[in-house]
Each structure stands twice: as structure tokens, then as C-alpha cells.
Amino acid sequence: MLYLNFLDKFYVAVEQRVGSDFSASAGYFRKHLANRVPAGSDLKVLKIVCVEDLSAAGLLYLGKEAAYNDTDFYLLDKQGRKLKFAVDQALNGEAVLVESGFDEHKLLAIVQSLVFFGLLHAGVIPVHSCSVALDGQGVLFPAWAGVGKTRVIMNLTANGAGYLSDEWTFIKDSTLFPLGRDICLLDYDLAEYSDRAGLSFWDRARLCLSLWTRPKRLRALLQRFGLLLTYKEYGPSRLFAVAAASAPLKKLFLLQRSDQQELSRVAVPREELLGKMTVSFCREMGGFLYYDSLYRFARPGAPDLAGVLADLYRRTLASAIKRVECAALVLPRQINDIDLKGAL
């Protein structure tokens, strides 16, 4: 058995069998690995059972992505292997069955979404954000993908802030906690922070190829032979002098980017902030919500998970940040020489 513990609020228990592979999820969530699930009838546990074969009769197929019959619904990977799927049942203790050899990266995305959904029900809010500990206080930076979360983190930690997270931060009882995973620097981040990233000569050469090669077919060929460096993962201690385990949430800055030359801090109405953060979260859960739309096609009476999720997220978030100082931080394209810390 393999166990994961998320802030003592939600657990994952995986029963692995011969031929099964949970390595991608175990590696991604390795900082949440636990020895067991504590006893307690009120604990929320996602159970995953890896089985050799999920035979099913009378299936109707939704393209190559899903299949169903009168009793069961399955998600399919590119090889046609199955994962038995039903969100409400999974979050209420019924095991998720995964066929041996099912695509491990697709499984990871599904598990993360189920964990986030389960945490929300337990009052813990996953925020698509970066975050730091500054003078003992937690500062949260929710943002749309690609706005510059990693660069904000690199700037602030170079000026004395403690690293918390670069991608997902949990709010639990007015305190920030990181999703325990390595930081991923994409090729453009590696180019910007090559010295701090400690790239070897070979890595620098691969990075140059990655940045300058544009034709898709050529990129695919070079990637096949390991000649491109498109990203590199680091443990927090490799990049940051101080990595915090948690920090009380005191300030929240919605990150936005513009073509202006100067950094600006602007007021943002609380309702607008809640709306933007909710949409950002649902966007990151988009793949999972798409699977739910397949499920609702097969089960027309099932609730619309997108609406349920957005309403739950907004209500829980509103309560969590009611007394938190909030604003928007509009970033210029280049922030390396800007005093972000002074603007907070």
C-alpha cells in the first residue's frame, strides 16, 4: 500500500499490484507520503486500486476518451486502458479502479483534481499561485498561467523572502501551506536564471537549441534524442536559501502583467478578486471538468460538477480571505531589477 497525507484533511490510499505504475503520482506527491491513514470514521480517503484487467461488456464509446454501459463509466488512455470514474462515489469512499498500464501522467492529473476537490470539501482551498514568507508573514500571489509567478518568486527570494510555493498554495485555517512538489523552471526561466539554476555546459547547449529551434518536426526529432532542454526540476533547497513550511496569510496580491515599464499596485474590488481566482482555479481543473462532461453525457441525471465546484470554491475562498489585505500587482515585462519586496 502507498499512502498520501494532505494536511491531515484528505488522504489517498493506493493498492498497487503487479504491472501497475503509480510512480509519476508518487514522485510528484512524494513530500506528502505517509506511513498509514489514521483510524477515524470521519476521515476523507480517496482509495485507488490498480487491477490487472477491467473487463466490461456492452460498452458504448465516446470517441477514444471514455466508454460506459448501464452500470459503469470509464475514462480511457490512448492505448484504450480503463479507469473507472465517478467523482461522487470516489469522494465517498468507493475505490477508483485503474487498469494495469493506464497512462501514469493522465492518472496523476485525475488524482490531483480529486485531491483538490476533496480538500475543498474539507475547507482547504487550493490556489493557483506562488507564495512566500516575508518577515514571518505569508504573502499569496494568485495568477493566471504564464503571468510570471516563477519570476516573482525568484525576485523575492533573492531579496530575503522565504520560499513557499511556485504553483499551488493551500489555505488552511488562515495559514498558507505549499503543495509539496519540486519547482519546475521552463526553458525561458532557465535562460533568465541560468547562473542560479547551475546549468552545466551541456545543459546550456541543449537550452540554446530549445530556445532557437522553432519548426515542430525538428523540435520533435531533437527532443526524441534528448537534445533539447525544455524544463528542469529542482528541490526548493537547491534554488532558495530559505524554504518555509507554512506562514500565516496576511497579504494577497493578484498578479497581472502589462506592457508598462513600471510596477504598479492597484486596488481591486473584493468580488472581482473572488471571481478571477475562481475562474483561474476552474481553468486549471479544466481537464477534469471535461471528463465530468463525458460522465454527464453518459449519465444525464448527474449534477454539473463545474457549477458545484465554482460555487463551493468562491464561498470557501470568500470566508478565508475576508480579513486579508488584498490588491492587484501589475507587472512590467522585466522585473529582475525591480524592488518587488518594497511594493508589498
C-alpha positions as CSV (number, residue, x, y, z in Angstrom):
1,M,0.0,0.0,0.0
2,L,1.0,3.6,-0.6
3,Y,-0.4,6.5,1.4
4,L,-0.5,10.2,0.9
5,N,-1.5,12.8,3.5
6,F,-2.7,16.2,2.6
7,L,-2.6,18.5,5.7
8,D,-4.3,15.8,7.8
9,K,-7.6,16.7,6.0
10,F,-7.6,14.4,3.0
11,Y,-5.8,11.1,2.3
12,V,-5.0,8.9,-0.6
13,A,-4.6,5.1,-0.2
14,V,-3.2,3.2,-3.2
15,E,-3.3,-0.5,-3.5
16,Q,-0.7,-1.4,-6.1
17,R,-0.5,-4.8,-7.8
18,V,1.9,-6.5,-10.3
19,G,2.1,-4.5,-13.5
20,S,0.6,-1.3,-12.0
21,D,2.5,2.0,-12.1
22,F,1.8,4.9,-9.7
23,S,5.4,6.2,-9.9
24,A,4.5,9.6,-11.5
25,S,2.0,10.4,-8.8
26,A,4.2,9.0,-6.0
27,G,7.1,11.1,-7.3
28,Y,5.1,14.3,-7.7
29,F,3.5,14.0,-4.3
30,R,6.5,12.4,-2.5
31,K,6.6,15.1,0.2
32,H,3.0,14.0,1.1
33,L,4.0,10.3,1.5
34,A,2.7,8.8,4.8
35,N,3.1,5.5,6.6
36,R,-0.6,5.0,7.0
37,V,-4.1,6.5,7.2
38,P,-5.0,7.2,10.8
39,A,-8.1,5.5,12.2
40,G,-11.2,7.6,12.2
41,S,-14.6,7.3,10.6
42,D,-14.8,11.0,9.7
43,L,-11.6,11.0,7.6
44,K,-11.9,11.5,3.9
45,V,-9.9,8.9,2.0
46,L,-9.5,8.5,-1.8
47,K,-9.0,4.8,-2.5
48,I,-7.2,3.8,-5.7
49,V,-6.9,0.1,-6.6
50,C,-4.7,-0.9,-9.5
51,V,-6.1,-4.1,-11.2
52,E,-4.8,-6.3,-13.9
53,D,-7.9,-6.1,-16.1
54,L,-11.1,-4.1,-16.2
55,S,-13.3,-6.2,-18.5
56,A,-16.7,-4.8,-19.3
57,A,-19.5,-5.9,-21.6
58,G,-21.9,-3.8,-23.7
59,L,-19.8,-0.7,-23.7
60,L,-20.7,2.4,-25.7
61,Y,-17.7,4.6,-26.6
62,L,-17.4,8.4,-26.5
63,G,-14.7,8.7,-29.2
64,K,-11.4,7.3,-27.8
65,E,-11.7,9.1,-24.4
66,A,-14.4,7.3,-22.5
67,A,-16.8,4.4,-22.5
68,Y,-19.9,3.4,-20.5
69,N,-22.6,0.8,-20.0
70,D,-25.6,0.6,-17.8
71,T,-23.6,0.3,-14.6
72,D,-20.2,1.8,-15.1
73,F,-18.3,4.7,-16.6
74,Y,-14.6,4.5,-17.7
75,L,-12.0,7.0,-18.8
76,L,-9.6,5.7,-21.5
77,D,-6.0,6.4,-22.2
78,K,-4.5,6.4,-25.7
79,Q,-4.0,2.7,-25.5
80,G,-7.6,2.0,-24.5
81,R,-6.8,1.1,-20.9
82,K,-9.5,2.0,-18.4
83,L,-10.1,4.0,-15.2
84,K,-13.4,3.5,-13.5
85,F,-14.6,7.1,-12.8
86,A,-17.4,8.6,-10.7
87,V,-16.4,11.7,-8.6
88,D,-19.2,11.5,-6.0
89,Q,-18.5,7.8,-5.4
90,A,-14.7,8.3,-5.2
91,L,-15.0,11.1,-2.6
92,N,-17.4,9.0,-0.5
93,G,-15.1,6.0,-0.1
94,E,-15.7,3.9,-3.2
95,A,-12.5,2.8,-4.8
96,V,-11.2,4.2,-8.1
97,L,-10.3,1.2,-10.2
98,V,-7.3,1.6,-12.6
99,E,-6.3,-0.9,-15.2
100,S,-2.7,-2.1,-15.3
101,G,-0.6,0.1,-17.6
102,F,-3.0,3.1,-17.6
103,D,-1.2,6.3,-18.6
104,E,0.5,7.4,-15.4
105,H,0.5,11.1,-16.3
106,K,-3.2,11.1,-17.0
107,L,-3.7,9.3,-13.7
108,L,-1.6,11.9,-11.9
109,A,-3.8,14.7,-13.3
110,I,-7.0,12.9,-12.2
111,V,-5.6,12.2,-8.8
112,Q,-4.6,15.8,-8.2
113,S,-8.0,17.0,-9.2
114,L,-9.8,14.6,-6.9
115,V,-7.4,15.6,-4.1
116,F,-8.2,19.3,-4.7
117,F,-11.9,18.6,-4.8
118,G,-11.7,16.6,-1.6
119,L,-9.7,19.3,0.2
120,L,-12.2,21.9,-0.8
121,H,-15.0,19.9,0.8
122,A,-12.8,19.7,3.9
123,G,-12.4,23.5,4.0
124,V,-8.9,23.7,2.5
125,I,-8.5,25.9,-0.6
126,P,-6.0,25.1,-3.4
127,V,-5.0,28.4,-5.0
128,H,-3.2,28.5,-8.4
129,S,-0.5,30.9,-7.1
130,C,3.0,31.4,-5.9
131,S,3.7,32.4,-2.3
132,V,6.4,33.5,0.1
133,A,7.0,34.0,3.8
134,L,8.1,37.6,4.3
135,D,9.1,38.7,7.8
136,G,7.2,35.7,9.2
137,Q,4.0,36.6,7.3
138,G,2.5,34.7,4.3
139,V,2.1,36.6,1.1
140,L,0.0,34.9,-1.6
141,F,0.1,35.8,-5.3
142,P,-2.8,34.2,-7.3
143,A,-2.3,34.4,-11.0
144,W,-3.4,33.2,-14.4
145,A,-0.9,30.7,-16.0
146,G,2.0,32.4,-17.7
147,V,1.8,35.8,-15.9
148,G,5.1,35.4,-14.1
149,K,4.7,33.5,-10.8
150,T,8.2,31.9,-11.0
151,R,9.9,35.3,-11.8
152,V,8.1,36.9,-8.8
153,I,9.4,34.1,-6.6
154,M,12.9,34.4,-7.9
155,N,12.9,38.1,-7.3
156,L,11.5,38.0,-3.8
157,T,13.7,35.1,-2.6
158,A,16.8,36.8,-3.9
159,N,15.8,39.7,-1.5
160,G,15.3,37.8,1.7
161,A,11.9,36.2,1.4
162,G,11.3,32.5,2.3
163,Y,10.1,30.3,-0.5
164,L,6.7,28.6,0.0
165,S,5.4,27.6,-3.4
166,D,5.6,28.4,-7.1
167,E,2.5,26.8,-8.5
168,W,-0.1,25.7,-5.9
169,T,-0.7,27.0,-2.4
170,F,-3.2,25.7,0.2
171,I,-5.1,28.0,2.5
172,K,-6.0,26.1,5.7
173,D,-7.2,27.9,8.8
174,S,-5.8,31.3,7.6
175,T,-2.4,29.7,7.0
176,L,-0.5,29.1,3.8
177,F,0.9,25.7,3.0
178,P,2.7,24.6,-0.1
179,L,1.8,21.7,-2.3
180,G,4.9,19.6,-1.7
181,R,6.5,19.3,-5.1
182,D,9.7,20.4,-6.8
183,I,9.8,23.7,-8.6
184,C,9.8,23.4,-12.4
185,L,11.8,26.0,-14.4
186,L,10.8,26.2,-18.1
187,D,13.3,27.0,-20.8
188,Y,12.7,30.7,-20.7
189,D,13.1,30.8,-16.9
190,L,16.3,28.7,-17.2
191,A,17.7,31.3,-19.7
192,E,16.8,34.1,-17.3
193,Y,18.3,32.4,-14.2
194,S,21.0,30.2,-15.7
195,D,23.6,31.0,-13.1
196,R,21.2,30.4,-10.2
197,A,20.0,27.2,-11.9
198,G,23.6,25.9,-12.0
199,L,23.4,24.6,-15.6
200,S,26.2,22.6,-17.0
201,F,27.8,23.3,-20.3
202,W,25.8,20.5,-21.9
203,D,22.6,21.8,-20.4
204,R,23.3,25.3,-21.7
205,A,23.9,23.9,-25.2
206,R,20.6,22.0,-25.0
207,L,18.8,25.1,-23.7
208,C,20.1,27.2,-26.7
209,L,18.7,24.6,-29.1
210,S,15.4,24.6,-27.2
211,L,15.0,28.4,-27.4
212,W,16.1,28.8,-31.0
213,T,14.5,25.7,-32.7
214,R,11.0,26.6,-33.9
215,P,9.9,24.0,-36.6
216,K,7.7,21.5,-34.8
217,R,9.0,18.4,-36.6
218,L,12.6,19.4,-36.0
219,R,11.8,20.0,-32.3
220,A,10.2,16.6,-32.0
221,L,13.3,15.0,-33.6
222,L,15.7,16.8,-31.3
223,Q,13.5,16.1,-28.3
224,R,13.5,12.4,-29.2
225,F,17.3,12.2,-28.9
226,G,17.4,14.3,-25.7
227,L,19.0,17.3,-27.4
228,L,16.5,19.9,-26.1
229,L,16.3,21.2,-22.5
230,T,12.6,22.4,-22.2
231,Y,12.5,22.4,-18.4
232,K,14.4,21.3,-15.3
233,E,13.1,20.4,-11.9
234,Y,14.7,21.4,-8.6
235,G,14.1,20.8,-4.9
236,P,13.5,24.1,-3.1
237,S,16.7,23.9,-1.2
238,R,18.6,23.9,-4.5
239,L,17.4,27.3,-5.5
240,F,16.4,29.0,-2.3
241,A,18.3,29.9,0.8
242,V,15.2,29.7,3.0
243,A,12.1,27.5,2.3
244,A,9.2,27.9,4.7
245,A,6.9,25.0,5.7
246,S,3.9,27.4,6.3
247,A,3.1,31.0,7.1
248,P,0.0,32.9,8.4
249,L,-1.8,34.6,5.5
250,K,-1.5,38.4,5.8
251,K,-1.5,39.8,2.3
252,L,-2.8,38.7,-1.1
253,F,-1.8,40.3,-4.5
254,L,-3.4,39.3,-7.7
255,L,-0.6,39.2,-10.3
256,Q,-1.3,40.8,-13.7
257,R,1.1,41.7,-16.5
258,S,1.1,44.6,-18.8
259,D,3.3,46.4,-21.4
260,Q,4.1,49.3,-19.0
261,Q,7.6,50.0,-17.8
262,E,6.8,50.4,-14.1
263,L,5.4,48.2,-11.4
264,S,2.1,49.3,-10.1
265,R,-0.1,48.3,-7.2
266,V,-3.8,48.9,-7.7
267,A,-7.0,48.4,-5.7
268,V,-9.3,45.5,-6.8
269,P,-12.9,45.1,-5.7
270,R,-13.2,42.0,-3.4
271,E,-16.0,40.5,-5.6
272,E,-13.9,40.9,-8.7
273,L,-10.9,39.3,-7.0
274,L,-13.1,36.3,-5.9
275,G,-14.4,35.9,-9.4
276,K,-10.9,36.0,-11.0
277,M,-9.5,33.5,-8.6
278,T,-12.5,31.2,-9.0
279,V,-12.2,31.2,-12.8
280,S,-8.4,30.6,-12.6
281,F,-8.9,27.6,-10.4
282,C,-11.6,26.2,-12.7
283,R,-9.4,26.7,-15.7
284,E,-6.7,24.7,-14.1
285,M,-9.3,22.0,-13.4
286,G,-10.4,22.2,-17.0
287,G,-9.3,18.7,-18.0
288,F,-11.0,17.1,-15.1
289,L,-14.2,19.1,-15.8
290,Y,-14.1,17.9,-19.3
291,Y,-14.1,14.3,-18.0
292,D,-17.1,15.2,-16.0
293,S,-18.9,16.4,-19.1
294,L,-18.3,13.0,-20.6
295,Y,-19.7,11.4,-17.5
296,R,-22.8,13.6,-17.6
297,F,-23.3,12.7,-21.3
298,A,-23.4,9.0,-20.2
299,R,-25.4,9.8,-17.0
300,P,-27.7,12.7,-17.9
301,G,-29.1,13.0,-14.4
302,A,-25.7,13.6,-12.8
303,P,-25.1,17.1,-11.4
304,D,-23.0,19.7,-13.3
305,L,-19.7,19.5,-11.4
306,A,-18.4,22.7,-12.9
307,G,-21.2,24.8,-11.3
308,V,-20.9,22.9,-8.0
309,L,-17.1,23.4,-7.9
310,A,-17.2,27.1,-8.8
311,D,-19.8,27.9,-6.1
312,L,-18.0,25.9,-3.4
313,Y,-14.7,27.5,-4.3
314,R,-16.0,31.0,-4.3
315,R,-17.8,30.6,-1.0
316,T,-14.9,28.9,0.8
317,L,-12.4,31.5,-0.5
318,A,-14.6,34.4,0.5
319,S,-14.6,33.3,4.0
320,A,-10.8,32.6,4.1
321,I,-9.7,36.0,2.8
322,K,-12.3,38.1,4.5
323,R,-9.8,39.9,6.7
324,V,-6.8,39.7,4.4
325,E,-5.2,42.8,2.8
326,C,-5.8,42.4,-0.9
327,A,-4.7,44.3,-4.1
328,A,-3.6,43.7,-7.6
329,L,0.1,43.9,-8.6
330,V,0.6,44.8,-12.3
331,L,4.0,43.6,-13.5
332,P,6.1,45.0,-16.3
333,R,7.7,42.5,-18.7
334,Q,11.0,42.7,-17.0
335,I,11.1,42.5,-13.2
336,N,14.6,41.4,-12.3
337,D,15.8,44.9,-11.3
338,I,12.5,45.9,-9.6
339,D,12.1,46.1,-5.9
340,L,9.1,43.9,-5.5
341,K,9.6,43.5,-1.8
342,G,9.3,47.3,-1.3
343,A,6.0,47.3,-3.2
344,L,4.4,44.8,-0.8
